[in-house]
Amino acid sequence: MAQYVQYGCGLSAPAEWTNFDVSPTLRIQKIPLVGSLLRRQLNTNFPANVQYGDIIRGLPVDDQSCDGLYCSHTLEHLSLNDLRVALKNSFKILKPGAPFRLVVPDLEQMARGYLQSLEAGQASASIKFIRNMIFGLEERPRGLKGFISSYMGNANHLWMWDHASLAEELKNAGFAQIRRCSFNDSPDPMFRLVENESRFLGAVALECTRSR
């Protein structure tokens, strides 16, 4: 039976895929009573078929067992070194020739937009840029909800990517046939179950394969 794996799935977890997320909120949600309280505090409810799994430590998936792999707006939440580990672990679980599709925010597009705003004389250009990058803090979290969100969440971006740098990281991890991709352009219809068109806007989207 074919196996398709998505990590960093968030609340998007089609039944035909094996879905993983590393959110501590997911782990606590599965604890009786405590999980119910947390859902009320954060208004977050992961689907029942989402499993806890950390691509950096390695997913509970056999090597060379996946017919397809997907992650969307996930890798930018990793440090540079952790991303490199994540790509190596992604490579390990794919079958030879199987596709890996990934989507991250486009640093180049954001940077060009910042410069255009700056040249247009917009005094708030840097604020808009940092907000779009999801770097920094506009205010420190306060209260119980703020503490839980800060401690349990992973909303901020740790490293940003453009097409050239991310393609190079994929190449260094052993991937081949690296290309820009777009929403629903995969010949494999399974990817249509996980892809969301809005996630491709202002993003670097790449497809590659394990070649050996």
Residue frames as a rotation matrix with the C-alpha (Angstrom) as fourth column:
MET 1
0.575 0.819 0.000 0.00
0.819 -0.575 0.000 0.00
0.000 0.000 -1.000 0.00
ALA 2
-0.071 -0.605 0.793 1.33
0.534 -0.695 -0.482 3.43
0.842 0.389 0.372 -0.95
GLN 3
0.296 0.088 -0.951 2.35
0.926 -0.273 0.262 5.73
-0.236 -0.958 -0.162 1.87
TYR 4
0.044 -0.210 0.977 2.28
0.446 -0.871 -0.207 9.51
0.894 0.445 0.056 1.63
VAL 5
0.037 -0.177 -0.983 3.67
0.997 -0.064 0.049 11.56
-0.071 -0.982 0.175 4.53
GLN 6
0.312 0.067 0.948 3.10
0.222 -0.975 -0.004 15.18
0.924 0.212 -0.319 5.46
TYR 7
-0.115 -0.324 -0.939 4.96
0.991 0.026 -0.131 16.87
0.067 -0.946 0.318 8.31
GLY 8
-0.918 -0.058 -0.392 4.16
0.164 -0.956 -0.242 20.23
-0.361 -0.287 0.887 9.87
CYS 9
-0.617 0.706 0.348 0.58
0.679 0.254 0.689 19.56
0.398 0.661 -0.636 8.82
GLY 10
-0.903 0.370 0.217 -1.12
-0.428 -0.809 -0.402 21.84
0.026 -0.456 0.889 11.35
LEU 11
-0.295 0.893 0.339 -4.89
-0.416 0.199 -0.887 21.43
-0.860 -0.403 0.313 11.02
SER 12
0.334 0.353 -0.874 -4.76
-0.942 0.101 -0.319 20.16
-0.024 0.930 0.366 7.43
ALA 13
-0.608 -0.548 0.575 -4.73
-0.622 0.778 0.084 16.37
-0.493 -0.307 -0.814 7.69
PRO 14
0.138 0.686 -0.715 -6.39
-0.951 0.294 0.098 14.44
0.278 0.666 0.692 4.87
ALA 15
0.595 0.214 0.775 -7.20
-0.581 0.781 0.231 10.84
-0.556 -0.587 0.588 5.78
GLU 16
0.981 -0.191 -0.033 -5.30
0.103 0.659 -0.745 9.48
0.164 0.728 0.666 2.78
TRP 17
0.190 -0.952 0.240 -2.02
-0.244 -0.283 -0.927 10.89
0.951 0.118 -0.286 4.16
THR 18
0.338 -0.244 -0.909 0.03
0.899 0.369 0.236 10.08
0.278 -0.897 0.344 7.26
ASN 19
0.452 0.015 0.892 0.13
0.095 -0.995 -0.032 13.45
0.887 0.099 -0.451 9.01
PHE 20
0.061 -0.532 -0.844 2.64
0.980 0.192 -0.050 14.66
0.188 -0.824 0.534 11.60
ASP 21
0.523 -0.036 0.851 3.08
-0.047 -0.999 -0.013 17.84
0.851 -0.033 -0.524 13.58
VAL 22
-0.331 -0.784 -0.525 5.61
0.607 0.249 -0.754 18.78
0.722 -0.568 0.394 16.25
SER 23
-0.118 0.326 0.938 3.45
-0.416 -0.874 0.251 21.25
0.902 -0.361 0.239 18.15
PRO 24
-0.975 -0.190 -0.113 3.56
0.034 0.375 -0.927 20.73
0.218 -0.908 -0.359 21.94
THR 25
-0.446 0.887 0.120 -0.08
-0.860 -0.387 -0.333 21.81
-0.249 -0.252 0.935 21.86
LEU 26
0.104 0.464 -0.880 -0.87
-0.706 0.657 0.263 18.61
0.700 0.594 0.396 19.96
ARG 27
-0.588 -0.402 -0.702 0.71
0.141 0.804 -0.578 16.43
0.797 -0.439 -0.415 22.64
ILE 28
-0.980 0.190 0.059 -1.08
-0.106 -0.247 -0.963 18.18
-0.169 -0.950 0.262 25.48
GLN 29
-0.331 0.912 -0.244 -4.40
-0.933 -0.278 0.227 18.17
0.139 0.302 0.943 23.65
LYS 30
-0.058 0.273 -0.960 -4.41
-0.297 0.913 0.278 14.39
0.953 0.301 0.028 23.85
ILE 31
-0.914 -0.228 -0.334 -4.23
0.254 0.320 -0.913 14.48
0.315 -0.920 -0.234 27.67
PRO 32
0.019 0.993 -0.120 -7.71
0.777 0.061 0.627 14.29
0.629 -0.105 -0.770 29.23
LEU 33
0.646 0.406 -0.647 -8.93
0.730 -0.578 0.365 17.45
-0.226 -0.708 -0.670 31.00
VAL 34
-0.097 -0.758 -0.645 -5.65
0.266 -0.644 0.717 19.31
-0.959 -0.102 0.264 30.41
GLY 35
-0.801 -0.215 0.558 -6.16
0.568 0.020 0.823 19.02
-0.188 0.976 0.107 26.69
SER 36
0.143 0.948 0.285 -9.69
0.951 -0.212 0.225 20.41
0.274 0.239 -0.932 26.93
LEU 37
0.563 0.004 -0.827 -8.47
0.495 -0.803 0.333 23.42
-0.662 -0.596 -0.454 28.92
LEU 38
-0.489 -0.848 -0.206 -5.72
0.265 -0.369 0.891 24.13
-0.831 0.381 0.406 26.41
ARG 39
-0.536 0.360 0.764 -8.14
0.832 0.068 0.551 24.03
0.146 0.931 -0.336 23.49
ARG 40
0.586 0.799 -0.134 -10.27
0.809 -0.569 0.149 26.65
0.043 -0.196 -0.980 25.18
GLN 41
0.353 -0.536 -0.767 -7.25
0.296 -0.714 0.635 28.85
-0.888 -0.451 -0.093 25.90
LEU 42
-0.599 -0.751 -0.279 -5.70
-0.087 -0.285 0.955 28.70
-0.796 0.596 0.106 22.41
ASN 43
0.406 0.846 -0.346 -8.75
-0.549 -0.078 -0.832 27.86
-0.731 0.528 0.433 20.30
THR 44
-0.310 -0.590 -0.745 -6.75
-0.939 0.315 0.141 25.09
0.152 0.743 -0.652 18.63
ASN 45
0.339 0.457 0.822 -8.04
-0.528 0.816 -0.236 21.61
-0.778 -0.355 0.518 17.89
PHE 46
-0.614 -0.639 -0.464 -5.89
-0.759 0.314 0.570 19.24
-0.218 0.702 -0.678 15.87
PRO 47
0.355 0.710 -0.609 -7.72
-0.819 0.550 0.164 16.55
0.451 0.441 0.776 13.88
ALA 48
0.710 0.024 0.704 -7.69
-0.540 0.659 0.523 13.14
-0.452 -0.751 0.481 15.56
ASN 49
0.907 -0.331 0.262 -5.52
0.417 0.799 -0.433 11.58
-0.066 0.502 0.862 12.83
VAL 50
0.549 -0.774 0.317 -2.58
-0.425 -0.585 -0.691 13.97
0.720 0.245 -0.650 13.36
GLN 51
0.727 -0.409 -0.552 0.36
0.643 0.688 0.337 12.21
0.242 -0.600 0.763 15.01
TYR 52
0.816 -0.561 -0.140 3.12
-0.392 -0.714 0.580 13.87
-0.426 -0.419 -0.802 16.98
GLY 53
0.605 -0.666 0.437 6.34
0.767 0.635 -0.094 13.64
-0.215 0.392 0.895 14.97
ASP 54
0.625 -0.521 -0.581 9.55
-0.273 -0.843 0.463 15.68
-0.731 -0.131 -0.670 14.79
ILE 55
0.970 -0.242 0.028 11.34
0.101 0.295 -0.950 15.62
0.222 0.924 0.311 11.43
ILE 56
0.328 -0.900 0.289 14.55
-0.815 -0.424 -0.395 16.77
0.478 -0.106 -0.872 13.14
ARG 57
-0.153 -0.340 0.928 14.63
-0.815 0.574 0.076 13.78
-0.559 -0.744 -0.366 15.47
GLY 58
-0.936 -0.106 -0.336 13.23
-0.309 0.705 0.638 11.57
0.170 0.701 -0.692 12.75
LEU 59
-0.034 0.998 0.044 9.65
-0.991 -0.039 0.125 10.52
0.126 -0.040 0.991 12.07
PRO 60
-0.308 -0.003 0.951 8.39
-0.417 0.900 -0.132 7.06
-0.855 -0.437 -0.278 13.05
VAL 61
0.807 0.461 -0.369 8.48
-0.498 0.194 -0.845 6.05
-0.318 0.866 0.386 9.38
ASP 62
0.505 -0.628 0.591 10.63
0.470 0.775 0.422 3.33
-0.724 0.064 0.687 7.81
ASP 63
-0.314 -0.721 -0.617 13.53
-0.339 -0.522 0.782 4.35
-0.887 0.455 -0.081 5.57
GLN 64
-0.902 -0.101 -0.420 12.72
-0.427 0.066 0.902 4.38
-0.063 0.993 -0.103 1.84
SER 65
-0.693 0.703 0.157 9.03
0.615 0.692 -0.378 3.71
-0.375 -0.166 -0.912 2.51
CYS 66
-0.049 0.711 -0.701 7.34
0.110 -0.694 -0.712 6.92
-0.993 -0.112 -0.044 1.30
ASP 67
-0.073 0.141 0.987 5.81
0.976 0.213 0.042 7.34
-0.204 0.967 -0.154 -2.13
GLY 68
0.083 0.078 0.993 5.49
0.441 -0.897 0.033 11.09
0.893 0.436 -0.109 -1.58
LEU 69
-0.234 -0.251 -0.939 6.44
0.959 -0.216 -0.181 13.70
-0.158 -0.944 0.291 0.99
TYR 70
0.104 0.366 0.925 5.05
0.504 -0.821 0.268 17.18
0.857 0.439 -0.269 1.61
CYS 71
-0.143 -0.001 -0.990 5.57
0.925 -0.355 -0.133 20.12
-0.351 -0.935 0.052 3.93
SER 72
0.087 0.295 0.952 4.15
0.637 -0.751 0.175 23.62
0.766 0.591 -0.253 3.66
HIS 73
0.258 -0.047 0.965 5.26
-0.405 -0.912 0.064 26.70
0.877 -0.407 -0.254 5.62
THR 74
0.980 0.005 -0.198 7.19
0.157 0.593 0.790 24.53
0.121 -0.805 0.581 8.04
LEU 75
0.349 -0.935 -0.062 10.91
0.892 0.352 -0.284 24.69
0.287 0.044 0.957 7.26
GLU 76
-0.037 -0.342 0.939 11.13
0.098 -0.936 -0.337 28.45
0.994 0.079 0.069 7.90
HIS 77
0.766 0.355 0.536 10.38
-0.489 -0.218 0.844 27.69
0.416 -0.909 0.006 11.56
LEU 78
0.820 -0.547 -0.169 13.65
0.568 0.741 0.357 25.75
-0.070 -0.389 0.919 11.86
SER 79
0.461 -0.788 -0.408 17.15
-0.375 -0.590 0.716 27.01
-0.805 -0.177 -0.567 12.51
LEU 80
0.331 -0.397 -0.856 19.62
-0.938 -0.036 -0.346 26.63
0.106 0.917 -0.384 9.67
ASN 81
-0.727 -0.686 0.034 21.31
-0.683 0.717 -0.138 23.57
0.070 -0.124 -0.990 11.15
ASP 82
-0.418 0.656 0.628 17.98
-0.173 0.621 -0.764 21.96
-0.892 -0.428 -0.147 12.02
LEU 83
0.545 0.590 -0.596 16.75
-0.684 -0.098 -0.723 22.48
-0.485 0.801 0.350 8.47
ARG 84
-0.142 -0.693 -0.707 19.77
-0.933 0.332 -0.139 20.57
0.330 0.640 -0.694 7.17
VAL 85
-0.888 -0.091 0.450 19.00
-0.309 0.843 -0.441 17.70
-0.340 -0.531 -0.776 9.52
ALA 86
0.017 0.991 0.130 15.33
-0.316 0.128 -0.940 17.80
-0.949 -0.025 0.316 8.50
LEU 87
0.422 0.107 -0.900 16.24
-0.903 -0.042 -0.428 17.54
-0.084 0.993 0.079 4.80
LYS 88
-0.648 -0.702 -0.295 18.51
-0.703 0.700 -0.122 14.56
0.292 0.129 -0.948 5.45
ASN 89
-0.743 0.440 0.505 15.75
-0.107 0.667 -0.738 12.83
-0.661 -0.602 -0.448 7.39
SER 90
0.327 0.851 -0.411 13.28
-0.595 -0.153 -0.789 13.65
-0.734 0.502 0.456 4.61
PHE 91
-0.034 -0.460 -0.887 15.64
-0.969 0.234 -0.084 12.09
0.246 0.857 -0.453 2.09
LYS 92
-0.859 -0.431 0.275 15.97
-0.501 0.817 -0.284 8.90
-0.103 -0.382 -0.918 4.17
ILE 93
-0.432 0.751 0.500 12.28
-0.078 0.521 -0.850 8.04
-0.899 -0.406 -0.167 4.27
LEU 94
0.333 0.551 -0.765 11.56
-0.801 -0.262 -0.538 8.57
-0.496 0.793 0.354 0.56
LYS 95
0.525 -0.130 0.841 11.62
0.427 0.895 -0.128 5.75
-0.737 0.426 0.525 -1.93
PRO 96
-0.650 -0.757 -0.063 14.08
0.268 -0.305 0.914 6.25
-0.711 0.577 0.401 -4.83
GLY 97
-0.835 0.280 0.474 12.37
0.434 -0.194 0.880 8.40
0.338 0.940 0.041 -7.46
ALA 98
0.088 0.929 -0.360 9.63
0.990 -0.041 0.136 9.55
0.112 -0.368 -0.923 -5.08
PRO 99
-0.087 -0.082 0.993 8.74
0.366 -0.930 -0.045 13.28
0.927 0.359 0.111 -5.01
PHE 100
-0.241 0.009 -0.970 9.18
0.924 -0.304 -0.233 15.74
-0.298 -0.952 0.065 -2.17
ARG 101
-0.011 0.307 0.952 7.22
0.541 -0.799 0.264 19.00
0.841 0.517 -0.158 -2.50
LEU 102
-0.167 -0.151 -0.974 7.85
0.956 -0.267 -0.122 21.88
-0.241 -0.952 0.189 -0.12
VAL 103
0.301 0.371 0.878 6.64
0.528 -0.832 0.170 25.45
0.794 0.412 -0.447 0.26
VAL 104
-0.157 -0.353 -0.922 8.18
0.939 -0.342 -0.029 28.31
-0.305 -0.871 0.386 2.29
PRO 105
0.802 0.389 -0.453 7.72
0.282 -0.916 -0.286 32.11
-0.526 0.102 -0.844 2.31
ASP 106
0.469 -0.591 0.657 9.79
0.810 -0.008 -0.586 33.86
0.352 0.807 0.475 -0.36
LEU 107
0.187 -0.506 -0.842 12.51
0.690 -0.543 0.479 36.01
-0.699 -0.670 0.248 1.20
GLU 108
-0.770 -0.539 0.341 13.44
0.609 -0.463 0.645 37.58
-0.190 0.704 0.684 -2.13
GLN 109
-0.165 0.797 0.581 9.89
0.652 -0.354 0.670 38.77
0.740 0.490 -0.461 -2.82
MET 110
0.676 0.409 -0.613 9.61
0.737 -0.372 0.565 40.22
0.003 -0.833 -0.553 0.69
ALA 111
-0.140 -0.836 -0.530 12.97
0.676 -0.472 0.566 41.98
-0.724 -0.279 0.631 0.40
ARG 112
-0.762 -0.093 0.641 12.07
0.606 -0.454 0.654 43.50
0.230 0.886 0.402 -2.97
GLY 113
0.276 0.940 0.201 8.77
0.688 -0.339 0.642 44.70
0.671 -0.039 -0.740 -1.55
TYR 114
0.489 -0.190 -0.851 10.60
0.752 -0.403 0.522 46.31
-0.442 -0.895 -0.055 1.37
LEU 115
-0.589 -0.801 -0.102 13.00
0.606 -0.522 0.600 48.16
-0.534 0.292 0.793 -0.92
GLN 116
-0.488 0.498 0.717 10.15
0.631 -0.367 0.684 49.35
0.603 0.786 -0.135 -3.13
SER 117
0.608 0.742 -0.283 8.29
0.714 -0.353 0.605 50.68
0.349 -0.570 -0.744 -0.09
LEU 118
0.171 -0.654 -0.737 11.45
0.718 -0.430 0.547 52.35
-0.675 -0.623 0.396 1.18
GLU 119
-0.795 -0.500 0.344 12.12
0.584 -0.477 0.656 54.00
-0.164 0.723 0.671 -2.18
ALA 120
-0.139 0.842 0.522 8.50
0.633 -0.330 0.701 55.18
0.762 0.428 -0.487 -2.26
GLY 121
-0.599 -0.236 0.766 9.16
-0.274 -0.838 -0.472 57.05
0.753 -0.492 0.437 0.97
GLN 122
0.533 0.822 -0.203 7.04
-0.098 0.298 0.950 54.90
0.841 -0.486 0.239 3.27
ALA 123
-0.107 -0.605 0.789 8.32
-0.854 -0.351 -0.385 55.57
0.510 -0.715 -0.479 6.78
SER 124
0.286 0.309 0.907 6.81
-0.809 0.585 0.056 52.34
-0.513 -0.750 0.417 8.07
ALA 125
0.428 -0.130 -0.894 8.50
-0.734 0.527 -0.428 50.16
0.527 0.840 0.130 5.42
SER 126
-0.625 -0.761 -0.173 10.70
-0.500 0.561 -0.660 48.38
0.599 -0.326 -0.731 7.95
ILE 127
-0.532 0.513 0.674 7.79
-0.663 0.243 -0.708 47.65
-0.526 -0.824 0.211 10.29
LYS 128
0.556 0.760 -0.337 5.79
-0.792 0.362 -0.491 46.15
-0.251 0.540 0.803 7.45
PHE 129
0.109 -0.623 -0.775 8.81
-0.670 0.530 -0.520 44.10
0.735 0.576 -0.359 6.36
ILE 130
-0.839 -0.474 0.266 9.44
-0.498 0.475 -0.726 42.65
0.217 -0.742 -0.634 9.82
ARG 131
-0.125 0.880 0.459 5.76
-0.727 0.233 -0.645 41.86
-0.675 -0.414 0.611 10.25
ASN 132
0.630 0.359 -0.688 5.72
-0.766 0.434 -0.475 40.05
0.128 0.826 0.549 6.91
MET 133
-0.226 -0.828 -0.512 8.85
-0.552 0.542 -0.633 38.16
0.802 0.140 -0.580 7.88
ILE 134
0.830 0.541 -0.138 7.29
-0.113 0.405 0.907 37.20
0.547 -0.737 0.398 11.24
PHE 135
-0.230 -0.899 -0.372 10.46
0.653 0.141 -0.744 38.20
0.722 -0.414 0.554 13.05
GLY 136
-0.865 -0.233 0.444 10.68
-0.103 -0.784 -0.612 40.14
0.491 -0.575 0.655 16.29
LEU 137
-0.366 0.754 -0.545 7.94
0.930 0.320 -0.182 40.89
0.038 -0.573 -0.818 18.81
GLU 138
-0.197 0.394 0.898 5.47
0.195 -0.881 0.430 43.74
0.961 0.260 0.097 18.71
GLU 139
0.176 0.187 0.966 4.71
-0.880 -0.410 0.239 43.17
0.441 -0.892 0.093 22.37
ARG 140
-0.860 -0.511 -0.008 5.73
-0.435 0.739 -0.514 40.67
0.269 -0.438 -0.858 25.00
PRO 141
-0.157 0.832 -0.533 3.14
0.103 0.550 0.829 37.97
0.982 0.075 -0.173 25.76
ARG 142
-0.794 -0.031 0.607 1.28
-0.563 -0.342 -0.753 38.53
0.231 -0.939 0.254 29.03
GLY 143
0.100 0.880 0.465 -1.19
-0.972 0.186 -0.144 36.59
-0.213 -0.437 0.874 31.13
LEU 144
-0.004 -0.037 0.999 -1.94
-0.246 0.969 0.035 32.86
-0.969 -0.246 -0.013 31.05
LYS 145
0.844 0.377 0.381 -2.94
0.257 0.338 -0.905 32.78
-0.470 0.862 0.189 27.41
GLY 146
0.761 -0.615 -0.208 0.14
-0.608 -0.564 -0.559 34.77
0.227 0.552 -0.803 26.40
PHE 147
-0.068 -0.806 0.588 2.40
-0.871 0.335 0.359 32.49
-0.486 -0.488 -0.725 28.43
ILE 148
0.233 0.220 0.947 0.91
0.082 0.966 -0.245 29.33
-0.969 0.135 0.207 26.94
SER 149
0.984 0.171 0.058 1.10
0.077 -0.111 -0.991 30.72
-0.163 0.979 -0.122 23.40
SER 150
0.511 -0.857 -0.069 4.72
-0.843 -0.483 -0.237 31.77
0.170 0.179 -0.969 23.87
TYR 151
-0.179 -0.619 0.764 5.84
-0.771 0.571 0.282 28.58
-0.611 -0.539 -0.580 25.58
MET 152
0.055 0.318 0.946 3.91
0.151 0.934 -0.323 26.09
-0.987 0.161 0.004 23.47
GLY 153
0.895 0.445 -0.043 3.90
0.045 -0.185 -0.982 27.84
-0.445 0.876 -0.185 20.12
ASN 154
-0.220 -0.947 0.234 6.43
0.555 0.076 0.829 28.08
-0.802 0.312 0.509 17.33
ALA 155
0.697 0.704 0.137 4.93
0.524 -0.369 -0.768 30.88
-0.490 0.607 -0.626 15.27
ASN 156
0.588 -0.496 -0.639 8.03
-0.512 -0.840 0.181 32.98
-0.626 0.221 -0.748 14.58
HIS 157
0.938 -0.332 -0.097 10.30
0.071 0.461 -0.885 32.31
0.338 0.823 0.456 11.65
LEU 158
0.661 -0.750 -0.028 13.88
0.121 0.070 0.990 31.32
-0.740 -0.658 0.136 12.46
TRP 159
-0.562 -0.826 -0.028 15.41
0.082 -0.090 0.993 31.28
-0.823 0.556 0.119 8.96
MET 160
0.494 0.769 -0.405 14.15
-0.285 -0.297 -0.911 32.57
-0.821 0.566 0.073 5.63
TRP 161
-0.305 -0.557 0.772 14.72
0.448 0.632 0.633 31.26
-0.840 0.539 0.057 2.12
ASP 162
0.120 0.307 -0.944 14.80
-0.834 -0.485 -0.264 32.30
-0.539 0.819 0.197 -1.50
HIS 163
0.923 0.338 -0.183 14.69
-0.380 0.731 -0.567 29.89
-0.058 0.592 0.804 -4.44
ALA 164
0.381 -0.848 -0.368 18.44
-0.450 0.178 -0.875 29.69
0.808 0.499 -0.314 -5.02
SER 165
-0.445 -0.631 0.636 19.48
-0.851 0.077 -0.519 29.04
0.279 -0.772 -0.571 -1.41
LEU 166
0.185 0.576 0.796 16.80
-0.744 0.611 -0.269 26.45
-0.641 -0.543 0.542 -0.70
ALA 167
0.916 0.094 -0.390 17.49
-0.363 0.605 -0.708 24.61
0.170 0.791 0.588 -3.97
GLU 168
0.008 -0.993 -0.119 21.16
-0.607 0.090 -0.790 24.48
0.795 0.079 -0.602 -2.99
GLU 169
-0.365 -0.081 0.927 20.30
-0.897 0.297 -0.327 22.99
-0.248 -0.952 -0.181 0.41
LEU 170
0.683 0.671 0.289 18.19
-0.531 0.728 -0.433 20.32
-0.501 0.142 0.854 -1.30
LYS 171
0.684 -0.515 -0.516 21.04
-0.387 0.344 -0.856 19.50
0.618 0.785 0.036 -3.66
ASN 172
-0.324 -0.874 0.363 23.47
-0.775 0.025 -0.631 19.21
0.542 -0.486 -0.685 -0.75
ALA 173
-0.102 0.390 0.915 21.06
-0.822 0.485 -0.299 16.82
-0.561 -0.783 0.271 0.99
GLY 174
-0.770 -0.331 0.545 21.15
-0.030 0.872 0.488 14.51
-0.637 0.360 -0.682 -2.02
PHE 175
0.258 0.953 0.159 17.97
0.245 0.095 -0.965 15.47
-0.935 0.287 -0.209 -3.83
ALA 176
-0.847 -0.473 0.244 17.81
0.318 -0.081 0.945 15.64
-0.427 0.877 0.219 -7.63
GLN 177
-0.480 0.657 0.581 15.47
0.728 -0.071 0.682 16.96
0.489 0.751 -0.444 -10.33
ILE 178
-0.387 0.272 -0.881 14.95
0.675 -0.567 -0.471 20.12
-0.628 -0.778 0.036 -8.29
ARG 179
-0.644 0.238 0.727 12.46
0.565 -0.494 0.661 22.47
0.517 0.836 0.184 -9.94
ARG 180
-0.856 0.514 0.059 10.11
-0.474 -0.733 -0.489 25.31
-0.208 -0.446 0.870 -9.16
CYS 181
-0.720 0.693 0.030 6.59
0.655 0.665 0.359 24.02
0.228 0.278 -0.933 -8.82
SER 182
-0.767 0.558 0.317 3.15
-0.556 -0.824 0.106 25.58
0.320 -0.095 0.943 -8.57
PHE 183
-0.395 0.694 0.602 -0.18
-0.672 0.229 -0.705 24.73
-0.627 -0.682 0.376 -7.02
ASN 184
0.427 0.681 0.595 -1.56
-0.228 0.718 -0.658 21.38
-0.875 0.145 0.462 -8.22
ASP 185
0.452 -0.283 -0.846 1.03
-0.891 -0.097 -0.444 20.94
0.043 0.954 -0.296 -10.97
SER 186
-0.534 -0.627 0.567 2.16
-0.656 0.731 0.191 17.53
-0.534 -0.270 -0.801 -9.69
PRO 187
-0.410 0.376 -0.831 1.28
-0.674 0.489 0.554 14.59
0.615 0.787 0.053 -11.94
ASP 188
-0.790 0.134 -0.598 0.52
0.434 0.812 -0.390 12.64
0.433 -0.568 -0.700 -8.75
PRO 189
-0.048 0.880 0.473 -3.10
0.020 -0.473 0.881 13.42
0.999 0.051 0.005 -7.76
MET 190
0.236 0.122 -0.964 -2.39
0.894 0.360 0.265 12.66
0.380 -0.925 -0.024 -4.09
PHE 191
-0.742 -0.610 -0.279 -0.76
0.670 -0.685 -0.284 16.06
-0.018 -0.398 0.917 -3.67
ARG 192
-0.521 0.630 0.576 -4.05
-0.030 -0.688 0.725 17.76
0.853 0.361 0.377 -4.53
LEU 193
0.415 0.692 -0.591 -5.36
0.551 0.326 0.768 16.54
0.724 -0.644 -0.246 -1.19
VAL 194
0.205 -0.418 -0.885 -2.77
0.947 -0.142 0.287 18.46
-0.246 -0.897 0.367 0.83
GLU 195
-0.749 -0.615 0.247 -2.03
0.661 -0.720 0.212 21.55
0.048 0.322 0.945 -1.25
ASN 196
0.365 0.785 -0.501 -3.75
0.754 -0.564 -0.335 24.87
-0.546 -0.256 -0.798 -0.62
GLU 197
0.349 -0.217 0.912 -3.51
0.814 -0.411 -0.409 27.53
0.464 0.885 0.033 -3.31
SER 198
0.922 0.058 0.383 -3.19
-0.088 -0.931 0.353 30.39
0.377 -0.359 -0.854 -0.82
ARG 199
0.728 -0.683 0.052 -0.03
0.125 0.207 0.970 28.82
-0.674 -0.700 0.236 0.62
PHE 200
0.134 -0.675 0.725 1.70
0.964 0.258 0.063 29.20
-0.230 0.691 0.686 -2.75
LEU 201
0.770 0.188 0.610 1.18
0.386 -0.899 -0.209 32.98
0.509 0.396 -0.764 -2.86
GLY 202
0.616 -0.603 0.507 4.37
-0.682 -0.730 -0.040 34.90
0.394 -0.321 -0.861 -2.10
ALA 203
0.646 -0.303 0.701 6.18
-0.381 0.667 0.640 31.62
-0.661 -0.680 0.316 -1.62
VAL 204
-0.377 -0.749 -0.545 9.08
-0.925 0.336 0.177 29.54
0.050 0.570 -0.820 -2.86
ALA 205
0.606 0.585 0.539 7.62
-0.551 0.797 -0.247 26.19
-0.574 -0.147 0.806 -3.96
LEU 206
-0.298 -0.809 -0.507 9.96
-0.954 0.264 0.139 23.40
0.021 0.526 -0.851 -5.00
GLU 207
0.882 0.421 0.212 9.68
-0.420 0.906 -0.052 19.80
-0.214 -0.043 0.976 -6.06
CYS 208
-0.171 -0.949 -0.265 12.55
-0.975 0.202 -0.097 17.33
0.145 0.241 -0.960 -6.01
THR 209
0.816 0.416 -0.402 13.10
-0.385 0.909 0.161 13.58
0.432 0.024 0.902 -5.91
ARG 210
0.294 -0.722 0.626 15.28
-0.542 0.413 0.731 11.05
-0.787 -0.555 -0.270 -4.18
SER 211
0.439 -0.158 -0.885 17.42
-0.890 0.062 -0.453 9.79
0.126 0.986 -0.113 -7.01
ARG 212
-0.334 -0.628 -0.703 19.05
-0.437 0.764 -0.475 6.78
0.835 0.149 -0.530 -5.36
